[in-house]
Amino acid sequence: MQRRTKIRRRDTTEVITGTFTRPQLLILGRHDQTGRLHGIGRTVPLRPDAARLVAEHLTPADPGHPWTGVRFAST
């Protein structure tokens, strides 16, 4: 039997709750065809080991990010 792998490429933007060293969860966003950023989902609260792995890859948003100052309900 031949194995096949299905790969879907999507560009996303993520927001964290918590801190850069201990993120609590990720809020996921995607740009539509007009360039507007929409929230599309969130993760479950991150376990400490997953939070450490994620924290290694986080960078601050650029000035003027569309979600700057926006508050999200994380529960």
ChimeraX attribute file (.defattr): number of C-alpha atoms within 10 A of each C-alpha:
attribute: neighborCount
match mode: 1-to-1
recipient: residues
	/A:1	3
	/A:2	3
	/A:3	5
	/A:4	6
	/A:5	5
	/A:6	5
	/A:7	6
	/A:8	5
	/A:9	5
	/A:10	8
	/A:11	7
	/A:12	13
	/A:13	16
	/A:14	16
	/A:15	19
	/A:16	20
	/A:17	16
	/A:18	12
	/A:19	11
	/A:20	17
	/A:21	13
	/A:22	19
	/A:23	22
	/A:24	19
	/A:25	23
	/A:26	21
	/A:27	18
	/A:28	17
	/A:29	19
	/A:30	17
	/A:31	15
	/A:32	9
	/A:33	7
	/A:34	6
	/A:35	8
	/A:36	10
	/A:37	17
	/A:38	15
	/A:39	16
	/A:40	13
	/A:41	12
	/A:42	16
	/A:43	12
	/A:44	12
	/A:45	15
	/A:46	15
	/A:47	12
	/A:48	12
	/A:49	9
	/A:50	14
	/A:51	20
	/A:52	15
	/A:53	13
	/A:54	18
	/A:55	15
	/A:56	10
	/A:57	8
	/A:58	14
	/A:59	8
	/A:60	8
	/A:61	13
	/A:62	8
	/A:63	7
	/A:64	8
	/A:65	10
	/A:66	12
	/A:67	14
	/A:68	11
	/A:69	8
	/A:70	6
	/A:71	8
	/A:72	12
	/A:73	6
	/A:74	14
	/A:75	7
